[in-house]
Amino acid sequence: MKSTDISRLRHEPGKPRGVLRQRLDAGTFRHQRLLPTPGLADWVEHFWQVDWQLEEGFPQQQETLPHPSVHLVIEPEEAAIHGVHTGRYVRQLCGDSYAFGIKFRPGGFQPFLRGDISTLTNRSLPIASVLGEAGDAWVKAIRAASDFSARVALAGRFLDERRPAPDPKVAQAAACVARIAAEPAITSVERFIVEDGLGKRALQRLFKHYVGVGPKWVINRYRLHEAVARIQAGEAVDWSELALELGYFDQAHFIRDFRALVGMTPGDFARRETAG
C-alpha cells in the first residue's frame, strides 16, 4: 500500500480552533479535515477544505484567528502559499464555492521553501515560485478533482514525490509550538525556557527561521485562542481571573489584546455568541 493511499487517512476529531464565526446567518458552510499519512506527518498537519453555498446577493463574512502555520490554498480562481498571518483573517464569502488547503506543521514548510520562513510572514507567494512549474499543473488537477478525498490523494502524492530529507530542527520547532498550544500554563517565554532548557536566543532564532514568528507571539496567540474557545463553549467567564490565568498583568491588558485581535471586547464577543 502506498503512503498516499486515501484509505490510510482519518478524520481529525473536534472543531477547528480559531474560527470566530462558527455558523453563517444564511446558507451553508462546511469545514472538512483529514490527517496526512505517516510519511508526510513530519511536515503536514492536515489537509482541509471549506465549502459554502450562499444565496445570490447575501454575502457572509468569515473570520479566523491566526495559527503559526504556513498554508497552501487552492480556490477556483486563485492559488497561493500563505505565510503566517499575524492579524485576524477576514474573508467575504459569496455564491457557491470552495477552498482546498494544506496546513503545514509549524516549521514544516521550511524544507520546501529552503529559506527563512519569516520572509513569508504576512505575505503570499505563487505556488510555482516554490514548487516549480509542476505546481501549476498540479493546481489544475486539484481544481478538476471531484471531491475533497480526491484532492487529498492528489496533494499527498504530489508532496510525497517532493518529500524533503528529515531535519531535526523541523521536529524541534513543531514540538515547541505543540507544547505551547497544549499547556496553558506557559504564559511567557521565560517560563517556557525554564521548563524546556532551550536558551532564549536559540529559541528566537529557531522560531524566526522555521516558524516565521517569535515565541512570544505564539504564546500570546494560543492564550487568546484559549479565551475564545472558552467563550464559544458557553462557559461563564470571570474576565479578571481569566486574564491572570493567561499570564496578563491585569484585565485591561487582556481586553486590549483581545479587542485588537478579535475586533471586539471579550464581553461583546460573548454576547454575540450567546445571541447567535
C-alpha positions, 0 to 999 in steps of 0.5 A: 500500500502506498503512503498516499493511499486515501484509505490510510487517512482519518478524520481529525476529531473536534472543531477547528480552533480559531474560527470566530464565526462558527455558523453563517446567518444564511446558507451553508458552510462546511469545514472538512479535515483529514490527517496526512499519512505517516510519511508526510506527518513530519511536515503536514498537519492536515489537509482541509477544505471549506465549502459554502453555498450562499444565496445570490446577493447575501454575502457572509463574512468569515473570520479566523484567528491566526495559527503559526502555520504556513498554508497552501490554498487552492480556490477556483480562481486563485492559488497561493502559499500563505505565510503566517498571518499575524492579524485576524483573517477576514474573508467575504464569502459569496455564491457557491464555492470552495477552498482546498488547503494544506496546513503545514506543521509549524516549521514544516514548510521550511524544507520546501521553501529552503529559506527563512520562513519569516520572509513569508510572514504576512505575505503570499507567494505563487505556488510555482515560485516554490514548487516549480512549474509542476505546481501549476499543473498540479493546481489544475488537477486539484481544481478538476478533482471531484471531491475533497478525498480526491484532492487529498490523494492528489496533494499527498502524492504530489508532496510525497514525490517532493518529500524533503530529507528529515531535519531535526530542527523541523521536529524541534520547532513543531514540538515547541509550538505543540507544547505551547498550544497544549499547556496553558500554563506557559504564559511567557517565554521565560517560563517556557525556557525554564521548563524546556532548557532551550536558551532564549536566543536559540529559541528566537532564532529557531522560531524566526527561521522555521516558524516565521514568528517569535515565541512570544507571539505564539504564546500570546496567540494560543492564550487568546485562542484559549479565551475564545474557545472558552467563550464559544463553549458557553462557559461563564467567564470571570474576565479578571481571573481569566486574564491572570490565568493567561499570564496578563498583568491585569484585565485591561491588558487582556481586553486590549489584546483581545479587542485588537485581535478579535475586533471586539471586547471579550464581553461583546464577543460573548454576547454575540455568541450567546445571541447567535 
